[in-house]
Amino acid sequence: MTRPRPLGLRPDPDDSVGAVGEFAVIDRVVARSGAAAVADVGPGDDAAVLRTPDGRVVACTDVLVEGRHFRRDWSSAEDVGHKAAAANLADIAAMGAVPTALLVGLACPAGTPTAWLEDVAVGMAAECAPFGAAVVGGDTSASAPDSQAVVLSVTALGDLGGRAPVLRSGARPGDVVAVAGRLGWSACGLAVLRRGFSSPIAAVRAHRRPTPPYAAGPAAADAGATAMCDTSDGLFADAGHLAADSGVVIELDRAALQQAFVDPAGPLPQVAAALGGDPMAWVLTGGEDHALVATFPAGVDLPDGWTVVGAVHEPADDGPGVQVDGVPASRVAEELGEGAGHVHFG
């Protein structure tokens, strides 16, 4: 493993947010943001005006805080833009919808280089472009005087295209549990960065720029998925949302997960061996890959990209929850030396 080089831009006092001014910064960022296909009115007015072909709008918001969700010495500005967009676009896909637009709230220190913010906009635009989506508005503010952290609050909008939304509450006993996307890569990359290294680059890149399986969400809805969730906080935590909201037990098959998500030639076993850990800890509890976990009626032909990793059962005496081969997720996580998923205020 090799140590990373610093990624932050050198501050230029003449090109900082404070020197350039709010509206000049907005103009520069908007110039990098692309155009949304559904926008009749984009950035520049008091509000955007969007067409809603389905007649319904899917909406979600995520907040990214520097030092908590990203570090400027670990990730480039474009990486941060990709990651901020992906965290929200994946939630839209998890409802069975297609993303259409983003709204962005930004708070940053006055000394933040405008070039850094422009590159964030470039990353967001690139993440949105495959859907014809783009940033259509937002707001900017100076951070608190005693704070040097950048905060991004991103709201994503989406269109269901006539589909019923896939909720967390629809899983039923007898359903199969399936996952689309990859698990454990972002957590593996984070473990590498925390130890001062930057390789394997595939794992580090996965942490910097997650690659959610956006098309898998609408495809799952079309195939009759009964419940679905983005695994932003880890498989245990987010499968737990499906179990709690549906009143069921989500039973995961460790062998199926191992086969699907731990490639012997991939970075997870390599890094785990170097650090003395178990790659399954990242697969089961690691977040920010933004894979999708869903339940489907037994016998349904799953869309491409979906892999069966378990089944849904009636709750036992101790109520709904997640198990791995009959063992409660909390005990499995403890045995692996991990918490059972990300805790925002932990």
C-alpha positions as CSV (number, residue, x, y, z in Angstrom):
1,M,0.0,0.0,0.0
2,T,1.3,3.5,-0.9
3,R,0.7,6.7,1.0
4,P,-1.6,9.4,-0.6
5,R,-0.5,12.7,-1.9
6,P,-2.3,15.8,-0.6
7,L,-5.3,16.7,-2.8
8,G,-6.3,20.1,-1.4
9,L,-5.9,23.2,-3.6
10,R,-3.5,25.9,-2.4
11,P,-5.6,28.9,-1.2
12,D,-5.4,31.9,-3.4
13,P,-6.6,34.9,-1.4
14,D,-7.6,36.7,-4.6
15,D,-9.7,33.8,-5.8
16,S,-11.4,32.8,-2.5
17,V,-15.1,32.9,-2.0
18,G,-14.8,35.9,0.3
19,A,-12.8,37.9,-2.3
20,V,-14.9,37.0,-5.3
21,G,-18.3,37.3,-3.7
22,E,-21.4,35.2,-3.4
23,F,-23.0,36.0,-6.8
24,A,-19.8,35.6,-8.8
25,V,-19.2,32.2,-7.1
26,I,-22.8,31.2,-8.0
27,D,-22.2,32.2,-11.6
28,R,-19.0,30.2,-11.8
29,V,-20.6,27.1,-10.2
30,V,-23.8,27.3,-12.4
31,A,-21.6,27.4,-15.5
32,R,-20.2,24.0,-14.5
33,S,-23.5,22.4,-13.4
34,G,-25.1,21.3,-16.7
35,A,-28.8,21.5,-17.5
36,A,-31.7,19.3,-16.3
37,A,-33.8,17.9,-19.1
38,V,-37.0,18.5,-17.1
39,A,-36.2,22.1,-16.2
40,D,-38.3,24.9,-17.8
41,V,-36.6,27.4,-15.5
42,G,-33.1,26.5,-14.1
43,P,-30.8,28.4,-11.8
44,G,-30.9,32.1,-11.6
45,D,-34.5,32.9,-10.6
46,D,-36.0,32.7,-7.1
47,A,-36.9,29.0,-7.8
48,A,-36.6,26.5,-10.5
49,V,-39.6,25.2,-12.5
50,L,-39.6,21.6,-13.4
51,R,-41.9,19.4,-15.5
52,T,-43.3,16.3,-13.7
53,P,-44.2,13.8,-16.4
54,D,-45.4,11.3,-13.8
55,G,-47.4,13.9,-11.8
56,R,-45.6,12.9,-8.6
57,V,-42.2,14.0,-7.4
58,V,-39.8,11.7,-5.4
59,A,-37.6,13.8,-3.1
60,C,-34.8,13.2,-0.6
61,T,-32.0,15.1,1.2
62,D,-28.6,14.2,2.5
63,V,-26.1,16.4,4.3
64,L,-22.4,15.9,3.9
65,V,-20.1,17.5,6.5
66,E,-16.4,17.9,6.0
67,G,-14.5,15.7,8.4
68,R,-17.5,13.5,8.8
69,H,-18.3,12.4,5.3
70,F,-15.3,13.6,3.3
71,R,-11.8,15.0,3.8
72,R,-10.2,17.4,1.4
73,D,-6.8,15.8,1.9
74,W,-8.3,12.4,0.9
75,S,-10.6,13.4,-1.9
76,S,-10.5,15.8,-4.8
77,A,-13.3,18.4,-5.2
78,E,-14.7,16.4,-8.1
79,D,-14.7,13.3,-5.9
80,V,-16.7,15.2,-3.3
81,G,-19.2,16.3,-6.0
82,H,-19.6,12.8,-7.3
83,K,-20.1,11.5,-3.7
84,A,-22.6,14.2,-2.7
85,A,-24.7,13.5,-5.8
86,A,-24.5,9.8,-5.5
87,A,-25.7,9.7,-1.9
88,N,-28.9,11.3,-3.0
89,L,-29.4,9.8,-6.4
90,A,-29.2,6.3,-4.9
91,D,-32.1,7.1,-2.6
92,I,-34.2,8.1,-5.6
93,A,-33.3,4.8,-7.3
94,A,-34.2,2.9,-4.1
95,M,-37.8,4.2,-4.5
96,G,-37.9,2.8,-8.1
97,A,-37.6,6.3,-9.6
98,V,-35.2,8.0,-12.1
99,P,-33.4,11.1,-10.9
100,T,-34.3,14.4,-12.5
101,A,-32.7,17.3,-10.6
102,L,-30.6,18.4,-7.6
103,L,-30.9,21.4,-5.3
104,V,-27.7,22.2,-3.3
105,G,-27.2,24.2,-0.1
106,L,-23.6,25.1,0.6
107,A,-21.9,26.6,3.7
108,C,-18.2,27.2,3.5
109,P,-15.4,29.4,5.0
110,A,-14.8,32.7,3.2
111,G,-11.3,31.5,2.3
112,T,-12.5,28.5,0.3
113,P,-11.0,28.6,-3.2
114,T,-13.7,29.2,-5.8
115,A,-11.9,26.7,-8.1
116,W,-12.6,24.0,-5.5
117,L,-16.3,24.8,-5.6
118,E,-16.3,24.8,-9.4
119,D,-14.7,21.3,-9.3
120,V,-17.4,20.1,-6.9
121,A,-20.0,21.3,-9.4
122,V,-18.2,19.4,-12.2
123,G,-18.3,16.2,-10.2
124,M,-22.0,16.6,-9.4
125,A,-22.7,17.4,-13.1
126,A,-20.9,14.2,-14.2
127,E,-22.8,12.0,-11.7
128,C,-26.1,13.5,-12.9
129,A,-25.5,13.6,-16.6
130,P,-26.5,10.0,-17.5
131,F,-30.1,10.7,-16.4
132,G,-30.3,14.2,-18.0
133,A,-30.4,15.5,-14.5
134,A,-28.5,18.6,-13.1
135,V,-28.3,21.1,-10.3
136,V,-31.3,23.5,-10.8
137,G,-30.9,25.7,-7.7
138,G,-29.8,26.1,-4.1
139,D,-28.2,28.5,-1.7
140,T,-24.8,29.6,-0.3
141,S,-23.7,30.8,3.1
142,A,-20.6,31.5,5.0
143,S,-19.8,28.9,7.7
144,A,-19.9,29.9,11.3
145,P,-17.0,32.1,12.2
146,D,-15.3,29.4,14.3
147,S,-15.8,26.7,11.7
148,Q,-13.5,25.8,8.8
149,A,-15.7,22.9,7.6
150,V,-17.5,22.8,4.3
151,V,-21.1,21.6,4.5
152,L,-23.2,20.4,1.5
153,S,-26.9,19.8,1.8
154,V,-28.2,18.1,-1.4
155,T,-31.8,17.5,-2.3
156,A,-32.5,15.1,-5.1
157,L,-35.8,14.9,-7.1
158,G,-36.9,12.0,-9.2
159,D,-39.7,10.7,-11.4
160,L,-41.5,7.3,-11.0
161,G,-42.5,7.0,-14.6
162,G,-45.8,5.6,-13.7
163,R,-44.5,3.0,-11.3
164,A,-45.7,2.5,-7.7
165,P,-43.0,3.6,-5.3
166,V,-41.2,0.7,-3.6
167,L,-41.4,1.3,0.1
168,R,-39.4,-0.3,3.0
169,S,-42.6,-1.7,4.5
170,G,-43.7,-4.2,1.8
171,A,-41.5,-7.3,2.5
172,R,-43.5,-10.5,3.2
173,P,-42.5,-13.9,4.6
174,G,-41.6,-16.1,1.6
175,D,-39.9,-13.3,-0.3
176,V,-36.3,-13.6,-1.4
177,V,-33.7,-10.9,-0.4
178,A,-31.4,-9.6,-3.1
179,V,-28.7,-7.1,-3.5
180,A,-27.6,-5.0,-6.5
181,G,-24.3,-3.1,-6.6
182,R,-21.2,-3.9,-4.5
183,L,-20.8,-4.1,-0.7
184,G,-17.8,-3.4,1.5
185,W,-15.6,-1.5,-1.0
186,S,-16.1,2.0,0.4
187,A,-15.4,0.7,4.0
188,C,-12.3,-1.1,2.8
189,G,-11.1,2.1,1.1
190,L,-11.8,4.1,4.2
191,A,-9.8,1.7,6.3
192,V,-6.9,2.1,3.9
193,L,-7.0,5.9,4.0
194,R,-7.3,6.0,7.8
195,R,-4.0,4.2,8.0
196,G,-2.3,6.7,5.7
197,F,-2.2,4.7,2.5
198,S,-3.8,5.1,-0.9
199,S,-3.7,1.6,-2.4
200,P,-5.3,-0.7,-3.5
201,I,-6.5,2.2,-5.6
202,A,-9.7,0.4,-6.6
203,A,-10.9,0.4,-2.9
204,V,-9.8,4.0,-2.3
205,R,-11.6,5.1,-5.5
206,A,-14.7,3.3,-4.3
207,H,-14.7,5.4,-1.1
208,R,-14.0,8.6,-2.9
209,R,-16.6,8.0,-5.7
210,P,-19.2,5.3,-5.0
211,T,-20.9,3.8,-8.0
212,P,-24.6,3.1,-7.1
213,P,-26.5,0.7,-9.4
214,Y,-29.0,3.4,-10.4
215,A,-30.8,1.5,-13.1
216,A,-31.3,-1.5,-10.8
217,G,-33.9,0.5,-8.7
218,P,-36.5,1.1,-11.5
219,A,-35.8,-2.4,-12.9
220,A,-36.6,-3.9,-9.5
221,A,-39.8,-1.9,-9.3
222,D,-40.8,-3.1,-12.7
223,A,-40.0,-6.7,-11.7
224,G,-42.3,-6.5,-8.6
225,A,-40.0,-5.8,-5.8
226,T,-41.9,-5.7,-2.5
227,A,-39.5,-3.5,-0.5
228,M,-36.2,-1.7,-1.2
229,C,-33.6,0.4,0.5
230,D,-30.3,2.1,-0.3
231,T,-27.5,0.6,1.8
232,S,-25.9,3.9,2.8
233,D,-25.3,2.8,6.4
234,G,-24.4,-0.8,5.7
235,L,-26.3,-4.0,4.9
236,F,-27.1,-4.9,8.5
237,A,-28.4,-1.4,9.3
238,D,-30.4,-0.9,6.1
239,A,-31.8,-4.5,5.9
240,G,-32.8,-3.8,9.5
241,H,-35.0,-0.9,8.2
242,L,-36.7,-3.3,5.8
243,A,-37.2,-5.8,8.6
244,A,-38.5,-3.3,11.1
245,D,-40.8,-1.5,8.7
246,S,-42.2,-4.7,7.3
247,G,-42.5,-6.6,10.6
248,V,-40.4,-9.5,9.4
249,V,-37.1,-11.3,9.8
250,I,-34.5,-10.8,7.1
251,E,-32.4,-13.9,6.9
252,L,-29.0,-13.4,5.1
253,D,-27.0,-16.3,3.7
254,R,-23.3,-15.8,4.6
255,A,-22.1,-18.2,1.9
256,A,-24.1,-16.4,-0.8
257,L,-22.8,-13.0,0.4
258,Q,-19.2,-14.3,0.5
259,Q,-19.5,-15.7,-3.0
260,A,-21.1,-12.6,-4.5
261,F,-19.1,-9.9,-2.8
262,V,-15.7,-11.2,-1.7
263,D,-13.6,-11.8,-4.8
264,P,-10.5,-13.7,-3.8
265,A,-8.5,-11.7,-6.3
266,G,-10.1,-8.4,-5.3
267,P,-9.0,-5.7,-2.8
268,L,-11.2,-6.7,0.2
269,P,-9.3,-10.0,1.0
270,Q,-6.0,-8.3,0.3
271,V,-6.6,-5.3,2.6
272,A,-8.2,-7.5,5.3
273,A,-5.2,-9.8,5.3
274,A,-2.8,-6.8,5.6
275,L,-4.9,-5.4,8.5
276,G,-5.6,-8.7,10.2
277,G,-9.4,-8.5,9.7
278,D,-12.2,-10.3,8.0
279,P,-13.5,-8.9,4.7
280,M,-17.0,-10.0,5.6
281,A,-17.0,-7.3,8.3
282,W,-17.0,-4.6,5.5
283,V,-19.6,-6.5,3.4
284,L,-22.1,-6.8,6.3
285,T,-21.6,-3.5,8.1
286,G,-19.7,-1.1,5.8
287,G,-21.7,1.8,4.3
288,E,-21.4,4.3,1.5
289,D,-21.3,1.9,-1.4
290,H,-24.9,2.7,-2.0
291,A,-25.8,-0.7,-3.1
292,L,-29.6,-1.5,-3.1
293,V,-31.1,-4.3,-1.0
294,A,-34.6,-5.4,-2.0
295,T,-37.1,-8.2,-1.4
296,F,-39.0,-10.0,-4.3
297,P,-41.7,-12.6,-4.4
298,A,-40.3,-16.1,-4.6
299,G,-40.0,-17.3,-8.2
300,V,-39.8,-13.9,-9.8
301,D,-37.1,-13.5,-12.5
302,L,-34.7,-11.0,-11.0
303,P,-33.5,-8.2,-13.3
304,D,-29.8,-8.2,-14.4
305,G,-27.5,-7.2,-11.6
306,W,-29.5,-8.5,-8.7
307,T,-28.2,-11.4,-6.6
308,V,-30.2,-13.5,-4.1
309,V,-28.5,-13.3,-0.7
310,G,-31.3,-14.5,1.7
311,A,-35.0,-14.9,2.5
312,V,-37.8,-13.2,4.5
313,H,-39.4,-15.1,7.4
314,E,-42.1,-14.6,10.0
315,P,-40.7,-12.8,13.1
316,A,-39.8,-15.0,16.0
317,D,-40.6,-14.3,19.7
318,D,-38.0,-11.5,19.7
319,G,-39.6,-9.7,16.9
320,P,-38.4,-8.4,13.5
321,G,-34.7,-8.1,12.8
322,V,-31.8,-9.3,10.7
323,Q,-30.0,-12.6,11.0
324,V,-27.1,-14.4,9.3
325,D,-27.6,-18.1,9.1
326,G,-29.9,-17.9,12.1
327,V,-27.6,-15.7,14.2
328,P,-28.8,-12.2,15.1
329,A,-26.9,-9.5,13.2
330,S,-25.8,-7.8,16.4
331,R,-24.0,-10.9,17.6
332,V,-22.4,-11.4,14.2
333,A,-21.2,-7.8,14.1
334,E,-19.8,-8.2,17.6
335,E,-17.9,-11.4,16.6
336,L,-16.5,-9.5,13.6
337,G,-15.4,-6.6,15.9
338,E,-17.8,-4.1,14.2
339,G,-20.9,-2.2,15.0
340,A,-24.0,-3.2,13.2
341,G,-23.8,-0.2,10.7
342,H,-23.2,3.5,10.7
343,V,-24.5,5.5,13.7
344,H,-24.8,9.2,12.8
345,F,-24.6,10.5,16.4
346,G,-22.4,7.7,17.8
